[in-house]
Amino acid sequence: MLINAQLLLQFQRCQRRPFLDVHGDYLQREIPNELVLKVQQDKIAHHQRIVKKLSYYEPDYLSRDWEAGAASTLELMQQGVSYIRRGVILTTYREKYTLLSRPDLLVKQPGKSRFGNWNYVPVNIELGKRPKQEYQVVIAFHAQVLATVQDVILSKAGLILRDKDKTYVVDLDKWTPQMLDILGEYIQVIESVEAPEIFISRQKCSLCPWYNYCHTKARYQEHLSLLPGVTPIRYTQLQNLAITTLEALAQTHPSTLENLTGFDSNVAAKLVIQAQSVFTKQPLILADSFSLEYLTFTAPIELYFDIEAQPDLNLNYLLGVLVVDRVANTEQFYAFLAEQPEQEPLIWQQFLNLVNQYPQAPIYHFCAYEVDTVKRLGKLYRTPYAQIHPILNRFIDIYEQLIQSVALPIDSYALKTIARWLGFEWREQQANGAKCIYWYDKWLETGDRTLLAIIQDYNEDDCRATRTVKDWLVSFFEAESGNITL
């Protein structure tokens, strides 16, 4: 059985995924979504930017004929070429496994080996900006396999990261033992009959091709990892107390949890109420959180604000504002769109001009990104602070107000999850922020204006979804605690 670096990389992120990759039904996998494709494309582009500066050789072999690839790579190493791109190295491990190493680069350096007065160091080209543990474990894997063919144990290897001029040096004396431990754990998992337990971690799982497969099983089991606030550390603590079901957690007194690792009195109370909300399928007010001063209100004119950005370009290309005039009973959406990156200062000024037309109107948004971006754009384009400060004072974060005041019977406090629970639907069902990044890149590449139209519709729907959540929050507390007034 082949074990390659990609499997080891995925194992560090999720022990369940490599098991499914080896033993699972591939018909259950999802095709790569737009964000996965974009990441792949970005990594290829980053790789090509690096290697085009080098005079390198590549092994000559037919696709997936690893034995031929290893023989060709060995021949290049014996010749002493300076750089080998995507070399193939094979070695047997524990008799029944074959370790397959394909580092991005093998770099020649002075030193003894079976080849002569030189040896090779593995270097990987990574899209990340920092040397994550998973990167260093993978390069240690390459170095370990490499040692078997050049008869020398290396102490250093390299990572070329995004936006870094120098190669990051990996201490193999530190990382090789950890890599061997992880490799042993990986083998133990894939030799097991049962797949590792499901744990849904939205940030890590969302791009996995097995996500829907695992999520469906988790929902059927009512797995506690679906409950907002249940982290891996907290889940372990709950397991130690034999709290393994939603009902059991809903019936737990917060004092049972508050002194455990990963908890405190506030976390414990919120998590129990969250469990009660999901178990009863009812929204619940968080204990001791209700404050008329803190909660939002209905104003004569309200602005709803949402941004679309392209992080790789450090660009905020769409500033969307929905103006709701409750007195005149009108609504108007404004999409300030930078069709080209250099138009960002133009749409920034257009945004300022619009919001200044309504100096008393609250500006509702969802999460902190909009506030942070207005601060950043103000500094970038040297907008006087006296103009920015009054605008910032009008910002109201609906997300913060909601999570501080109420528990909802949902598995995520993302805008889409909350708004869809309330019955709101986006016109483009599969649209999300990540896909908009992909679509904007495609617009810049192809000039297809239908992509811009989809992005604008999505941004407008985000604004309208924020309004839906805000209006529900006001109505909920009016029903629970009387009318809310200014």
Buried (B, 14 or more C-beta within 10 A) or exposed (E): EEBBBEBBBBBBBBBBBBBBBBEBEEEEBEEEBBBBEBBEEBBEEBBEEBBEEEEBBBBEBEEEEBEBBBBBBBEBBEEEBBBBBBBBBBBEBEEEBBBBBBBBBBBBEEBEBEBEEBBBBBBBBBBBEEBBEBBBBBBBBBBBBBBBBBEBEBEBBBBBBBEBEEBBEBEBEEBBEEBBEBBEEBBEBBEEEEBBEBBBBBEEBBBBBBBEBBBEEBEEBEBBBBBBBBEEEBBEBBEEEEBBBBEBBBEBEBEBBBEBEBBEEBBBBBBBBBBBBBBEEEBBBBEEBBEEEEBBEBBEBBBBBBBBBBEEBEBBBBBBBBBBBEEEEEBEBBBBBBBEEEBBEBBBBBBBEBBEEBEEBBBBBBBEBBBEBBEEBBEBEEBEEEEBEEBEEBBBBBBBBBBBBBBBBBBBBBBBBBBBBBEBEBEBEEBBBBBBBBBBBBBBEEEEEEBBEBBBBBBBBBBBBBBBBBBBBBEBBEEEEEEBEE
